[in-house]
Amino acid sequence: MVAWQNSFPIPLMNPDPALIHKLSGLEGYLGSKIRGQGHVIPRVCSVLERGELGLQPPDKPLGSFLFLGPTGVGKTELTLECSRYLFGEDALHRFDMSEFQHLDSVKLFLGDETGMSGRLGKVLESYTRGILLFDEVEKAHRLIWDLFLQMLDAARITLADHRTHDLSGFYVVCTSNIGSQQLMRPTRLPFATLERAVLAELHRHFRPELIGRFDEKVVFRPLTPETQREIAMIVINEEVERYQKMGIQLAVDEETIEMLIRNGITKALGARPMKRTVQKYLGDMLRERLMNP
């Protein structure tokens, strides 16, 4: 335990009360949007709160995360909601790292020596704050992995176009499906055991010095049937509310809810298709009503 001393040599800052009020609502907000990952949210909030309060070392990003787990369990959605709550819309900059697997595609991400900016450079030239999301980071070329060492260690990176960028105003989030097969097998093993197996596989894939630079490495749980239903109801209610604002009243019966769950959540993609499934079904239903009154 750390004890406060009366002779603490550095004067404590007086944080903005509005910021404290906002941060106090962060965990509740994320809990209302992301279901089935209650073990993840407090750890994420801890890093975000330190970052927003200015407690992170100045030569580091505001915070860094490595999110592990199967597709469609909330890794990207959690990142999106963190960005939306802290920064509003359009502050999440997402990169699909499967696009940069081969050496000839690396320059599209990093730029090149002729001065051409890559995709990362273009974002960093335009923004100084937000969240950088690197999806499926394990699929990126190894040259890009070396960039993450620099990014997480010094919050400054020099890209292939020779431009240096400051990342001290960003959170860095990497997602990975490494070890997902361990989580998806039918088993009675406790989640803590499966979590250790995933992290062990992670260490076989990435260099220890890279893994050690992340503030939090978090394994997401597979979705239970109860969680799947909760997610479906959140998406359905959001879409119903959207139509209500347009003056359209909708009521979704139990049979329709079950159909949307069957079609919107798959073994391969988890809950990722749910939003699109709900929007398409309700949209088609209303379209037919409007076209054939």
Secondary structure, 3 states (H helix, E strand, C coil): CCCCCCCCCCCCCCCCHHHHHHHHCHHHHHHHHCCCCCCCHHHHHHHHHHHHCCCCCCCCCCEEEEEECCCCCCHHHHHHHHHHHHHCCCCEEEEEHHHHCCHHHHHHHHCCCCCCCCHHHHHHHHCCCEEEEEECHHHCCHHHHHHHHHHHHHCEEECCCCCEEECCCEEEEEEECCCHHHHHCCCCCCHHHHHHHHHHHHHHHCCHHHHCCCCEEEECCCCCHHHHHHHHHHHHHHHHHHHHHCCCCCCCCHHHHHHHHHHHCECCCECCCHHHHHHHHHHHHHHHHHHCC
